[in-house]
Amino acid sequence: MIVLSSSISDIQDILIKVFQQYAPKNSYCLADSPEAQYATTAACWFPDMEKLRTLPKLRLIHSVAAGVEHLNLSEIGSDQFVCRILDEHHQKGMFDYLHWGVLYYQRHFDRFMQQQRQQLWKQHNQNYSHDIQIGIMGLGHMGGYVAERFAAMGYRVSGWSKSLKQLTNVSSYVGVEQRAEFLAKSQILINLMPLTSENTGILSKSLFEQLPDQAALIQVGRGQHLVEQDLLNALDSGGVRGAIIDVTKQEPLSISHPFWQHEKIIVTPHIASHAPMSVVVAQILENDRRLNANLPLCHQVDLTNGY
Ligand code: OXD
């Protein structure tokens, strides 16, 4: 039995709808229903942890997405597991979004849009993929995939992560010692890191200062990676050329937030990519089956690393 749990009411409604559509009847329930006492798995997005703690048979806390920072990992019981969704459609969708973002800067669309507002007819040199150095922070399931795809298209690609990665035609930079060297090359910086206590606030003034002049940021990690005021300052001083922001500290972004009106920022509402809902439900059902059959779980999270 799977219990559905999100403290965000819109998301809770979506979970109910997709489980109705893709899961067998009687295989899922809500946390305050009588069946919840039999639930072994919780399907979660910012779950109500207090409620979940009262469920006696709950062993698996399953994110309905790739990220798990919303699960409050420090509160997971010693006899419980955490899993997340990993899926190839999710990877492909992310690559499409990022490819669009890279082209936006590579082919100067940000400049042309600004020129149009000024009725200014001015050409800029045409960049080819081999002219562009992409830097990817986070080379896990998602970052590693997009890095290799950009490299296969002729982009110069480097990646930065906690451990050395062997990826085709991607230069791997590791740890704090190699971060400055990595940043100094990254004309387009893509953030795809999972959120941990170590990297909260990493996209800050000092990091922006280490990028090449006129670098651009594509922020698809987590809102808490970014010190928002530092980005605004870097854009206003002209050091950073522009930013595409898909995730923000507070979601939804408040209507008064300066990101909305900033001419060098494009905001999208956390839509860079999602796994298809049919896949999300299928992976959770399969992991619940495995849990109850004492089989190894798929995409289990290492609670020490936090991903
Ligand atoms: C995820 C996301 O975690 O979409 O999968 O942010």
Boltz pocket constraint, residues with backbone or C-beta under 6 A from the ligand:
constraints:
  - pocket:
      binder: B
      contacts: [[A, 64], [A, 65], [A, 66], [A, 67], [A, 68], [A, 85], [A, 220], [A, 221], [A, 270], [A, 273], [A, 274]]
      max_distance: 6.0
